[in-house]
Amino acid sequence: MFKFILSKIALLIPTFLGITLAAFLFVRLLPGDPVTILSGERGISDERRAEMIAQFGLDKPVIVQYFSYLKNLLQGDFGQSISTHRPVVEEFFERLPATMELAFFAILIAVLIGVPAGIIAAVKRGRWPDHVLMGSALTGYSMPIFWWGLLLIMLFSTTLGWTPVSGRLDIINYYFEPVTGFMTVDAWLSGQEGAVKSALHHLILPSVVLSTIPMAVIARQTRSAMLEVLGEDYIRTAYAKGLPTWRVIGIHALRNAMITVVTVIGLQVGTLIAGAVLTETIFSWPGVGKWMIDAISHRDYPAVQGGLLFISMLVMLVNLIVDLMYGWINPRVRDGK
Amino acid sequence: MKKHLIALSILSAVCLAPQAYAAPKTFVYCSEGAPSGFNPQFYTDGTTFDAAGQAIYDRLVQFKPGETSISPALAESWEVSPDGLTYTFKLRKGVKFQTTKDFTPTRDFNADDVLFSFNRQWKDDNPYHKVSNGNYEYFTGMSMPDVLNTIEKVDDYTVKFTLKRPEAPMLANLAMDFASILSAEYADAMMKAKTPEKVDTDPVGTGPFQLVAYQKDAMIRYKANENYWEGKPKIDNLVFAITKDNAVRWQKLQAGECHLMPFPNTADLKAMQENKDVTLLSQEGLNIGYFAYNTTKKPFDDARVRKALNMAINKPAILDAVYQGAGKVAKNPIPPTMWSYNDKVVDDPYDVEAAKKLLAEAGVKDLKTNIWAMPVQRPYNPNAKRMAEMIQADWKAVGVDAQIVSYEWAEYLERSKKGEHDTLLMGWTGDNGDPDNFLAVLLGCDAVKDGSNRAFWCNKEFNDLVQKAKTLNDQGERTKLYEQAQEVFKKEAPWATIAHSVVYEVARKNVTGYKQSPFGLHQFKNVDLAE
């Protein structure tokens, strides 16, 4: 097992280097530069422009810039944001808890609904529950997120008044210093009555919206994985032995279908962290997705590079965990058989 | 016994009730974005000015709420020498800087703070010049380094600015956010503590509100400054709920999650007007949406062609479709609310036949060209793509075949600065209410080099008038020159002036004392919430 983990970690190093280069080049390939954006409609004189380009260290050849970037990275210096003049590390990690909190609740909803829905659809294959569930999954999958979010806000927040429109807390009635950045945890730590409830209340709509696509994907993949397993001989044998249906499906079939399901969930976690942009925008959720988009449109090179790097590292981490979980679920993977 | 207890509790409830504290008044503003930081000297975006400059800081002079005229602020009075080269400010006494966990001021605001605030931006050798990697974009953009000769402390409460050349917009410039006054004592203390960047991240100002906390991209919380020199604001807490999407802002306002929102979606205006819980505020914007011809390219170097193409554009139709009627057709490059606006100028009429005739006269036949449309929404142009399509259709009627081109914003700015366009849509919102801020910045010869003159139009007659006006202090004299400049502009037609838009904001019905700023800034020191 130890060797297995080591081999997986060793693979991360070239991937990491590749990402630094990709992130570095990607942002420079975009036309326009931070100085142009800063000057906007106003324009800027050539001298002043050259001065600022030099100040941001963008006057040197790209290759030189890359190696000095790498050198700084190795010393743990991820650079300073051009728009806010603050270290990229701070900017990113201040926003990460918000994205993680949202992603956590979204994946929870997606798994709790998606997996059972997939199982039911597989068991009732070709009958109405299958049609209803897979029809809904297809609808969820193709739902334009922005529209879907606004629709839910209009119905549940503005018309029915059940959920707040956006934000992470009722800011008129509650205020406390962030400790962990996770609003539910901070609310609990603050000891203010009703704060945790308010934080959870604010999480409902955004996590439902963010869970929509992963839920659909998980449901569909669970269904097909289950169908494959349900056709295996050992399932027939299990039935033939007279085992109850719940036991055959819940233990024999599900455990074997789990490999596929875990892979899909793992992939979805990555997508959620990297792709919560739209949900974060609709619900004014102060996470990393929205921050990255702003950084790109401002051509804030250090911020984009840092952000891409951190997000990739997170996704790699999740993938590593998924790989390790395979080994746990299915010993054949671990032993390389 | 039980009866006694009930009586006692009723009695205590009655006695205590009048002493119960009134709930603090918290005003929530659904801001359109997050500030770039809390030092307004560094940044150029309105969001940062609202969150830092307007809330936390003051300047020597200020724009009167809702107006473009100047009134005293940290300077009680001032004198300008007859040659326009010396400005002497008498400073207000007894103004307190805010107290934070790291800093307790030991003295009131004085001349040292003024010197520090300007020298930091101006002098390379100021120990704070490079702190926080500072760029002083507005300070440079408003040509302050070219204009300033010296800033001297005459005594603790008198400061003298000497200029290299007369600069009529000087006072208006000093009312802008980049000219905010920071505490020199705080700066010294932080330098000693080896944390100079705290001056920029944990602001200490003299303004109406004091920063309590900023949660990145989520909210900014302020408390009212009890010692504010104009008197404590009527609200106790001010909160910026950062809400970037305008549809969501509107939902929040309706749900009562905020009290005021800027930049509504034009499509929602009707619903806002009909909603009984909110007030739709509007003000003529200090702006211009324009369509510039690249005058360095043929055939746009010929004023007749530009005039003809102007006559082919149906501007009232654009005003209806793009601005939903919320604005005015523009005939001058400056808005009608600005002094020196020349109402005698006659706009090019919408006349397809005359346009065709003039094009033929200029020898233009089967013209193929492009129209650049901005990819972003701005108050001065809510939908550039739609506007471009309408111009394209109008031009077809006079035999001009135009293709619409658009790029992502950074690329759009860069390419247009290089003059790659034939014609382009652009616009401007004024910084300081001075005509120079439109005419010189957008149409002057120097602006060709800077890239803000996107018509690349350098006309000696026009430029001389504008340059001369800048050196005069008499507003009457300046008005005459600017009026002439507007006539030259109309005759030469480097742009088709499209529209001056109306700027909307929406408030809950219980909001009182709020005034829209012509500069698009948001100030809450006079705001209150009715019970």
Interface residues (C-beta under 8 A of the other chain):
Chain A: L30 P31 G32 D33 T36 I37 L38 S39 G40 E41 R42 G43 I44 S45 D46 R48 M52 Q55 Q80 S83 T84 H85 R86 E91 E94 R95 A98 L150 I153 M154 S157 T158 G161 P164 V165 S166 G167 R168 I171 I172 Y175 E177 P178 T281 I282 F283 S284 W285 P286 G287 K290 W291 S297 R299
Chain B: T26 V28 S36 G37 F42 T44 S132 N133 G134 N135 E137 T140 G141 D200 T201 V212 A213 Q215 K216 D217 A218 M219 R221 V239 A241 I242 T243 K244 D245 A247 V248 Q251 K252 Q254 A255 E257 Y407 E408 W409 A410 E411 L413 E414 R415 K417 M426 G427 W428 V441 A447 K449 D450 G451 S452 N453
